[in-house]
Amino acid sequence: MKKWVFWLVILALLGYEAIHQKTERVNEEQGGAKVDIQESIPQKGEQTIKIMKDQIYQGNLVLINMDYPIHQVGILTDVVNLFQHKELVNGYGLLDNTIRLSQSIVKNFTTMIQAADKEGIHHFIINSGYRDNKEQSKLYKDMGPDYALPAGNSEHNLGIALDIGSTQSEMSQAPEGNWLKKNAATYGFILRYPKDKTAITGIQYEPWHFRYVGVPHSLIMQQKNLTLEQYLDFLKQQQTLTTTVLGVKYEISYHPISKNTTIQVPNKLKYELSGNNMDGVIVTVFL
């Protein structure tokens, strides 16, 4: 064999080994969901999509708190008064005739409530949904910083969060509260302010406050006991991970965004985009 052929073969083998060592898979079995964490390697059959910087501020995973206020582009545009759209109210009650919520969130909430009803849990009521700045300012003044956020810094100003109650008892003790704590993640909802995470969220335990983030994110957060703040940090750390949840495989990747740009996603596969309201976009691909 000629020397140049020999060295060409050696270089090819070394290149393969470097790629092999670069990819690391960490398998975790938690609650039936499998998470494979790996570095992103370009795949064939990808398409280029354009990402506008405004995408950072909209989507199901945007972080809203004292440090990261709402941007106008992030407010859901399908918010309606539920009392005036009684066809959307199915299997639960309303505290009063002012309750407003995103229609897309109502749809997912109703699916969840119907599942609870099949298990004999059916005394749900929505106490609060979307609030405008005036309503949020009044609540913040009345409740104080431990139990409310200023206007523009509350998830309620986004249309993606709701306060769920029980007509039977306080949510920390009610069957409705216990059911949601165990099962809400299956339907894309998370308990936003858990009892053991007040140092991270900055808000006291609220067993009634749930927000929608979507599957698989809600289930990963539940399995790993992560708040939204912690989950978004986790995604930035991992860059790319794969997970199988409820029999469906997903690839989740974080992309830092500083201006209008493009990113690669698998071709001919469904995907969802969400900003984190900080510095990047999360792409969730249905594999």
C-alpha positions as a Python dict, from the first residue, in 0.01 Angstrom:
ca = {
    (1, 'M'): (0, 0, 0),
    (2, 'K'): (130, 341, -86),
    (3, 'K'): (219, 565, 207),
    (4, 'W'): (-29, 839, 113),
    (5, 'V'): (-315, 584, 103),
    (6, 'F'): (-211, 449, 444),
    (7, 'W'): (-212, 794, 605),
    (8, 'L'): (-544, 882, 443),
    (9, 'V'): (-705, 576, 605),
    (10, 'I'): (-553, 666, 945),
    (11, 'L'): (-685, 1024, 926),
    (12, 'A'): (-1033, 901, 836),
    (13, 'L'): (-1036, 663, 1134),
    (14, 'L'): (-917, 938, 1370),
    (15, 'G'): (-1190, 1171, 1243),
    (16, 'Y'): (-1457, 909, 1306),
    (17, 'E'): (-1329, 847, 1659),
    (18, 'A'): (-1333, 1220, 1739),
    (19, 'I'): (-1696, 1246, 1632),
    (20, 'H'): (-1783, 935, 1827),
    (21, 'Q'): (-1624, 1068, 2145),
    (22, 'K'): (-1793, 1404, 2104),
    (23, 'T'): (-2139, 1249, 2124),
    (24, 'E'): (-2244, 1153, 2475),
    (25, 'R'): (-2572, 998, 2565),
    (26, 'V'): (-2707, 1005, 2916),
    (27, 'N'): (-3016, 791, 2959),
    (28, 'E'): (-3253, 865, 3242),
    (29, 'E'): (-3559, 658, 3322),
    (30, 'Q'): (-3799, 874, 3526),
    (31, 'G'): (-4170, 815, 3537),
    (32, 'G'): (-4168, 630, 3209),
    (33, 'A'): (-4004, 911, 3010),
    (34, 'K'): (-3661, 862, 2860),
    (35, 'V'): (-3424, 1154, 2815),
    (36, 'D'): (-3118, 1120, 2593),
    (37, 'I'): (-2881, 1414, 2626),
    (38, 'Q'): (-2637, 1468, 2345),
    (39, 'E'): (-2449, 1734, 2155),
    (40, 'S'): (-2606, 1843, 1828),
    (41, 'I'): (-2458, 1686, 1514),
    (42, 'P'): (-2577, 1818, 1175),
    (43, 'Q'): (-2812, 1574, 1007),
    (44, 'K'): (-2911, 1522, 646),
    (45, 'G'): (-3249, 1642, 527),
    (46, 'E'): (-3251, 1969, 721),
    (47, 'Q'): (-3428, 2288, 623),
    (48, 'T'): (-3338, 2647, 701),
    (49, 'I'): (-3595, 2862, 881),
    (50, 'K'): (-3575, 3233, 949),
    (51, 'I'): (-3596, 3347, 1310),
    (52, 'M'): (-3687, 3707, 1384),
    (53, 'K'): (-3552, 3855, 1706),
    (54, 'D'): (-3910, 3913, 1829),
    (55, 'Q'): (-3947, 3534, 1853),
    (56, 'I'): (-3744, 3553, 2176),
    (57, 'Y'): (-4040, 3719, 2344),
    (58, 'Q'): (-4323, 3486, 2243),
    (59, 'G'): (-4421, 3125, 2291),
    (60, 'N'): (-4523, 2877, 2559),
    (61, 'L'): (-4184, 2881, 2733),
    (62, 'V'): (-4131, 3255, 2782),
    (63, 'L'): (-4010, 3334, 3133),
    (64, 'I'): (-4207, 3612, 3300),
    (65, 'N'): (-4091, 3737, 3640),
    (66, 'M'): (-3941, 4042, 3811),
    (67, 'D'): (-3631, 4024, 3593),
    (68, 'Y'): (-3797, 3951, 3260),
    (69, 'P'): (-4111, 4152, 3181),
    (70, 'I'): (-4363, 4081, 2909),
    (71, 'H'): (-4309, 4219, 2561),
    (72, 'Q'): (-4619, 4325, 2372),
    (73, 'V'): (-4556, 4070, 2094),
    (74, 'G'): (-4577, 3790, 2349),
    (75, 'I'): (-4933, 3858, 2468),
    (76, 'L'): (-5170, 3598, 2326),
    (77, 'T'): (-5414, 3743, 2075),
    (78, 'D'): (-5698, 3493, 2126),
    (79, 'V'): (-5795, 3602, 2480),
    (80, 'V'): (-6172, 3604, 2529),
    (81, 'N'): (-6421, 3658, 2810),
    (82, 'L'): (-6533, 3308, 2904),
    (83, 'F'): (-6864, 3426, 3048),
    (84, 'Q'): (-6946, 3563, 2704),
    (85, 'H'): (-6829, 3241, 2535),
    (86, 'K'): (-7010, 2980, 2740),
    (87, 'E'): (-6956, 2723, 2466),
    (88, 'L'): (-6595, 2711, 2587),
    (89, 'V'): (-6693, 2648, 2950),
    (90, 'N'): (-6734, 2273, 2989),
    (91, 'G'): (-6692, 2081, 3315),
    (92, 'Y'): (-6584, 2370, 3539),
    (93, 'G'): (-6717, 2692, 3687),
    (94, 'L'): (-6617, 3058, 3675),
    (95, 'L'): (-6566, 3278, 3980),
    (96, 'D'): (-6738, 3571, 3809),
    (97, 'N'): (-6822, 3718, 3469),
    (98, 'T'): (-6481, 3884, 3422),
    (99, 'I'): (-6268, 3571, 3369),
    (100, 'R'): (-6066, 3595, 3047),
    (101, 'L'): (-5827, 3341, 2899),
    (102, 'S'): (-5663, 3238, 2573),
    (103, 'Q'): (-5891, 3009, 2372),
    (104, 'S'): (-5600, 2776, 2299),
    (105, 'I'): (-5526, 2745, 2672),
    (106, 'V'): (-5896, 2685, 2745),
    (107, 'K'): (-5895, 2396, 2499),
    (108, 'N'): (-5605, 2226, 2676),
    (109, 'F'): (-5752, 2303, 3018),
    (110, 'T'): (-6084, 2145, 2918),
    (111, 'T'): (-5910, 1828, 2800),
    (112, 'M'): (-5738, 1806, 3139),
    (113, 'I'): (-6059, 1866, 3335),
    (114, 'Q'): (-6242, 1599, 3137),
    (115, 'A'): (-5969, 1351, 3227),
    (116, 'A'): (-6008, 1441, 3596),
    (117, 'D'): (-6384, 1399, 3573),
    (118, 'K'): (-6336, 1039, 3460),
    (119, 'E'): (-6161, 980, 3794),
    (120, 'G'): (-6441, 1143, 3993),
    (121, 'I'): (-6266, 1478, 4037),
    (122, 'H'): (-6498, 1747, 3907),
    (123, 'H'): (-6532, 2050, 4137),
    (124, 'F'): (-6303, 2284, 3943),
    (125, 'I'): (-6344, 2658, 3913),
    (126, 'I'): (-6133, 2923, 3738),
    (127, 'N'): (-6074, 3210, 3979),
    (128, 'S'): (-5854, 3422, 3753),
    (129, 'G'): (-5706, 3418, 3406),
    (130, 'Y'): (-5581, 3701, 3189),
    (131, 'R'): (-5541, 4040, 3361),
    (132, 'D'): (-5464, 4375, 3203),
    (133, 'N'): (-5210, 4612, 3358),
    (134, 'K'): (-5470, 4802, 3559),
    (135, 'E'): (-5603, 4485, 3720),
    (136, 'Q'): (-5254, 4356, 3791),
    (137, 'S'): (-5144, 4687, 3949),
    (138, 'K'): (-5441, 4678, 4188),
    (139, 'L'): (-5370, 4316, 4283),
    (140, 'Y'): (-5001, 4392, 4343),
    (141, 'K'): (-5097, 4683, 4568),
    (142, 'D'): (-5345, 4468, 4763),
    (143, 'M'): (-5141, 4146, 4791),
    (144, 'G'): (-4781, 4269, 4808),
    (145, 'P'): (-4466, 4134, 4639),
    (146, 'D'): (-4474, 3791, 4807),
    (147, 'Y'): (-4799, 3692, 4638),
    (148, 'A'): (-4817, 3911, 4330),
    (149, 'L'): (-4601, 4074, 4065),
    (150, 'P'): (-4616, 4423, 3919),
    (151, 'A'): (-4805, 4490, 3598),
    (152, 'G'): (-4601, 4365, 3304),
    (153, 'N'): (-4415, 4109, 3517),
    (154, 'S'): (-4699, 3864, 3576),
    (155, 'E'): (-4787, 3558, 3370),
    (156, 'H'): (-5150, 3663, 3406),
    (157, 'N'): (-5072, 3959, 3178),
    (158, 'L'): (-4972, 3711, 2908),
    (159, 'G'): (-5293, 3507, 2889),
    (160, 'I'): (-5113, 3177, 2944),
    (161, 'A'): (-5170, 3129, 3319),
    (162, 'L'): (-5476, 3072, 3534),
    (163, 'D'): (-5567, 3036, 3899),
    (164, 'I'): (-5761, 2714, 3948),
    (165, 'G'): (-5978, 2654, 4253),
    (166, 'S'): (-6210, 2396, 4401),
    (167, 'T'): (-6568, 2463, 4502),
    (168, 'Q'): (-6521, 2219, 4793),
    (169, 'S'): (-6211, 2339, 4981),
    (170, 'E'): (-5880, 2523, 4962),
    (171, 'M'): (-5660, 2392, 4680),
    (172, 'S'): (-5374, 2274, 4903),
    (173, 'Q'): (-5617, 2023, 5057),
    (174, 'A'): (-5881, 1973, 4787),
    (175, 'P'): (-5892, 1658, 4572),
    (176, 'E'): (-5878, 1891, 4270),
    (177, 'G'): (-5548, 2035, 4389),
    (178, 'N'): (-5398, 1694, 4458),
    (179, 'W'): (-5507, 1563, 4119),
    (180, 'L'): (-5356, 1858, 3936),
    (181, 'K'): (-5029, 1830, 4124),
    (182, 'K'): (-4994, 1472, 4002),
    (183, 'N'): (-5148, 1492, 3655),
    (184, 'A'): (-5136, 1848, 3516),
    (185, 'A'): (-4798, 1792, 3349),
    (186, 'T'): (-4948, 1519, 3130),
    (187, 'Y'): (-5162, 1791, 2971),
    (188, 'G'): (-4888, 2053, 2937),
    (189, 'F'): (-4952, 2249, 3259),
    (190, 'I'): (-4711, 2313, 3546),
    (191, 'L'): (-4756, 2426, 3903),
    (192, 'R'): (-4564, 2749, 3860),
    (193, 'Y'): (-4483, 2835, 4221),
    (194, 'P'): (-4409, 2515, 4418),
    (195, 'K'): (-4364, 2511, 4794),
    (196, 'D'): (-3995, 2419, 4786),
    (197, 'K'): (-3891, 2666, 4513),
    (198, 'T'): (-3977, 3007, 4655),
    (199, 'A'): (-3609, 3110, 4666),
    (200, 'I'): (-3593, 3054, 4290),
    (201, 'T'): (-3932, 3188, 4176),
    (202, 'G'): (-3945, 3477, 4426),
    (203, 'I'): (-4313, 3396, 4490),
    (204, 'Q'): (-4465, 3212, 4785),
    (205, 'Y'): (-4629, 2873, 4736),
    (206, 'E'): (-4942, 2903, 4522),
    (207, 'P'): (-5120, 2566, 4486),
    (208, 'W'): (-5373, 2731, 4256),
    (209, 'H'): (-5147, 2897, 3997),
    (210, 'F'): (-5085, 2687, 3686),
    (211, 'R'): (-4948, 2787, 3349),
    (212, 'Y'): (-4921, 2616, 3015),
    (213, 'V'): (-4579, 2521, 2876),
    (214, 'G'): (-4681, 2220, 2666),
    (215, 'V'): (-4568, 1859, 2643),
    (216, 'P'): (-4291, 1736, 2660),
    (217, 'H'): (-4156, 2032, 2861),
    (218, 'S'): (-4409, 2000, 3142),
    (219, 'L'): (-4327, 1632, 3199),
    (220, 'I'): (-3951, 1685, 3191),
    (221, 'M'): (-3990, 1963, 3446),
    (222, 'Q'): (-4204, 1741, 3669),
    (223, 'Q'): (-3966, 1447, 3647),
    (224, 'K'): (-3662, 1659, 3723),
    (225, 'N'): (-3839, 1879, 3980),
    (226, 'L'): (-3750, 2197, 3791),
    (227, 'T'): (-3914, 2537, 3788),
    (228, 'L'): (-3939, 2718, 3458),
    (229, 'E'): (-3632, 2921, 3554),
    (230, 'Q'): (-3432, 2604, 3618),
    (231, 'Y'): (-3562, 2428, 3308),
    (232, 'L'): (-3459, 2708, 3074),
    (233, 'D'): (-3111, 2708, 3232),
    (234, 'F'): (-3100, 2331, 3186),
    (235, 'L'): (-3181, 2362, 2814),
    (236, 'K'): (-2910, 2625, 2765),
    (237, 'Q'): (-2664, 2394, 2939),
    (238, 'Q'): (-2753, 2089, 2731),
    (239, 'Q'): (-2797, 2273, 2399),
    (240, 'T'): (-2970, 1969, 2246),
    (241, 'L'): (-3146, 1671, 2400),
    (242, 'T'): (-3388, 1401, 2292),
    (243, 'T'): (-3668, 1262, 2501),
    (244, 'T'): (-3942, 1005, 2458),
    (245, 'V'): (-4259, 1109, 2637),
    (246, 'L'): (-4591, 924, 2625),
    (247, 'G'): (-4462, 721, 2332),
    (248, 'V'): (-4356, 1022, 2125),
    (249, 'K'): (-3993, 1112, 2060),
    (250, 'Y'): (-3884, 1475, 2065),
    (251, 'E'): (-3566, 1668, 2000),
    (252, 'I'): (-3535, 1991, 2198),
    (253, 'S'): (-3264, 2243, 2119),
    (254, 'Y'): (-3170, 2588, 2245),
    (255, 'H'): (-3046, 2855, 2002),
    (256, 'P'): (-2903, 3187, 2122),
    (257, 'I'): (-3048, 3476, 1921),
    (258, 'S'): (-2912, 3831, 1913),
    (259, 'K'): (-3067, 3950, 1586),
    (260, 'N'): (-3269, 3819, 1293),
    (261, 'T'): (-3103, 3494, 1190),
    (262, 'T'): (-3158, 3145, 1050),
    (263, 'I'): (-3142, 2801, 1210),
    (264, 'Q'): (-3161, 2444, 1085),
    (265, 'V'): (-3448, 2207, 1164),
    (266, 'P'): (-3518, 1856, 1033),
    (267, 'N'): (-3699, 1855, 702),
    (268, 'K'): (-4064, 1741, 677),
    (269, 'L'): (-4107, 1708, 1054),
    (270, 'K'): (-4343, 1903, 1277),
    (271, 'Y'): (-4173, 2150, 1508),
    (272, 'E'): (-4264, 2424, 1756),
    (273, 'L'): (-4079, 2745, 1838),
    (274, 'S'): (-4074, 2936, 2164),
    (275, 'G'): (-3859, 3215, 2291),
    (276, 'N'): (-3735, 3215, 2649),
    (277, 'N'): (-3787, 3592, 2690),
    (278, 'M'): (-3417, 3627, 2766),
    (279, 'D'): (-3170, 3551, 2490),
    (280, 'G'): (-3278, 3265, 2273),
    (281, 'V'): (-3527, 3031, 2111),
    (282, 'I'): (-3618, 2672, 2193),
    (283, 'V'): (-3701, 2443, 1900),
    (284, 'T'): (-3906, 2133, 1978),
    (285, 'V'): (-3910, 1880, 1694),
    (286, 'F'): (-4154, 1587, 1682),
    (287, 'L'): (-3940, 1295, 1560),
}
